[in-house]
Amino acid sequence: MVQAKKEAPMNLPDGWDDEELARVRKLAARLGASGRAQIIAARAPGRVNLIGEHTDYSGLPVLPVAIDRSTIVVAAANTTSEIEVSNADPAWQSRRFAIERQIPPYATGDWANYLKAAIQGVIDHFPGRHLRGMSMVVGSTVPPASGLSSSSALTVSTAMVFMAINGLELEPIETATMVARSERYVGTHGGAMDQSVSILGRRDHALFIEFNPIRVRAVKMPANAALVVADSLEVADKSGKVRAEYNRRVVECSLAARILGRALNLDGVKILGDVVRAIPNWSAVNLVEKLAATSPARLDANLKEAANILGVSQTALDAELLGHGSTRIELDSNRPLEILKRARHVLSETERVIRAADVLNAGRLDEMGTLMNASHQSLAEDFECSTSRLDAIVECARRGGAIGARLTGAGFGGSIVALCDVENASAVIESIDRGYYEKFALGALPENLRAVLHAGPGASVIDLSANA
């Protein structure tokens, strides 16, 4: 299962190996690239998060890797002010839309909203610039709705190719910030982890990423470590039904932060990261105890109780937390907001991430596995984003000899990541096949449902005309 990737040809960025270039040629042929003055291709990898789940939108650190599966976009300027796009996968319909100051979205869940998000992000970042339209073809080896960030790989590759077509340049961290902000177009109020690691990923390294602003430190993956990633077959589509659960937790975490900030006499607190950065020698236990002494563990979803605790108007709090228009967060009024449990996960997870960066760098895989297992337990019990099937596949991985295993991505379905010794990867996969897929998979088992994935390089753009 563990195979070395082929080296990239000379004069091309890391990641453009023979396999990727073969994909590019197929996409270019589909585009009808012959005779075009300039053909641009962008590749952006998906990601696996080793630890640090649901911390990025609280401004707290994460530890992901960019993976050796990617989305590639091949594009050429057209003579219109429109974006024309087709997908190599016939499951995704072709789309065409105009470049305008405010691009109206398609219906919720439409795959092309991520394209629109990318284009809108560039428009917003370069106001007043005349932007050329383009014709583009998309192809991806990042499975959709599986928790490996296919959405950000698509948004990043689209934004980068659109900028290249229009002669625009940004520093990588600036691009990550722009694309992360742009994904709110689809209505998911996420953080910047996925976009950052997709753009900034480094071969054979995890990235310790901090936020507000984005800062990155590369952490060497130990040579004897393997990452087995397995799809639970539960769809985790953040642009669809999972969005409400995801956004609900964003609100819960923000409320916890504001209440803690008021209790600690801190000004301007919006997210839990604001609290952590303001308190020297903070600890999760102490902050959770302070929150428990200040607020009920659960608050009504109408925000009236929360507004009273914070000493602000209910209307103002509603506007700040839930927003308005097409991206407004809608809360189920019959379910209380879980403040204490969500804060306990985010704060304890932050401690685990900080510790994990050190132990992984030192090659202490047993300690890393313990942290990953504790992370999954916290996600299941306090953040309540695991499922019985994710729990089952995690347990299968551990029975097969994984040092640690946990859900990866937003949860509510999607994939798990298992850390193991390279020599034990096949046994872990066999345990997952026998204990999980034989029960849940229908028909023949697709090979790509589970695999050893490798930490790879981040996104890049090539000019196919120059490299012909």
WOFEN-V866857 format. One line per field, one symbol per residue. psi: psi as a letter, one per 30 degrees, with the letter a starting at -180 (. if undefined). A space follows every 50 residues. Layout:
# WOFEN-V866857
psi->???
This chain:
# WOFEN-V866857
psi->ejkkkklklkgklkfiaeeeeeeeeeeeeefhfkfkekkkkkkklalkje lhkhfefgglllilkklhklkkkklkkaglhlkkklkfjffjkllklkjl ejkklalkfkeffeeeeeeeeeeefikfkkkkllklkkkkgjkkhggghe eeeeeeeeeeeeeeeghkklkeeeeeeeeeefffefgkiaageeeeeeeg lkkgklkjkllilkkkkkjkkkfgkkjkkkkfgkkijffbffeeeeeeee eeeeeeeeeeeeeghkkgkelfeeeeffjkhlkeeeeeeeeeffllfklk ffgeeeeeefhlkeeeeeeeefalafgkkkkjffklkjeeeeeeeeeeee eeeeeeeeeeefgieeeeeeeeeeeeeeeeeefhglleeeeeeeeeeeef gkelkllkafagabllkkklkefgeeeeeeeeeefeefefkkakjkegfk ljlkkalallkkjfefg.
